[in-house]
Amino acid sequence: MHHIEIHPEVSREIDDIRDINVAAFRDHPISRQTEHLIVDALRDAGALEVSLVAESEGRSVGHIAFSKATVGDSESGWFLLGPVAVLPDLQGRNIGSALVEAGLAELRSRGARGCVLVGDPGFYSRFGFETFPDLAYAGVPNEYVLALPFKESVPRGGIVANTAFEIEPEDAPV
């Protein structure tokens, strides 16, 4: 693997981003294979706040998305991480980790209160994400609902994500 460059998405990479998400989640056991649709819907709604692409040798190999989220009755400033995707043949080479780190750095630079996600605690704990007893995401077991506060506030209440996360495969534009 050669040097990885991470940069904000540009319009010519939109098809690559879609392809990366499709490939990365094609055989994922807990995916509904809608990640590419979620990213497209976030972009179409103007809600894709941070969208970073990992590139190697001129080829797009990974992508991460962040959108605004509401946490309980808190003021704004929370972001939801997801999806993050790396081409299957390049997974396990720290590309996903580099994308997460770059995205979190961008959120911090914007003065965000913190980041929430639904995901594998084994992976995300290395970045400081943890479970909080009073943090919930409808329909998801608490152990997979994680947060990384950037400020002193402890996240409490339900996470409300952009409606793009509710998209069903049959809702996809043709």
Secondary structure as UniProt FT lines:
FT   STRAND          4..8
FT   HELIX           11..13
FT   HELIX           14..25
FT   TURN            26..27
FT   TURN            29..30
FT   HELIX           35..44
FT   TURN            45..46
FT   STRAND          50..56
FT   TURN            57..58
FT   STRAND          59..71
FT   TURN            72..73
FT   STRAND          78..86
FT   HELIX           88..90
FT   TURN            91..92
FT   HELIX           95..109
FT   TURN            110..111
FT   STRAND          114..118
FT   HELIX           121..124
FT   HELIX           125..127
FT   TURN            133..134
FT   STRAND          135..136
FT   TURN            138..139
FT   HELIX           142..144
FT   STRAND          145..149
FT   STRAND          157..160
FT   HELIX           163..166
FT   HELIX           169..171
//
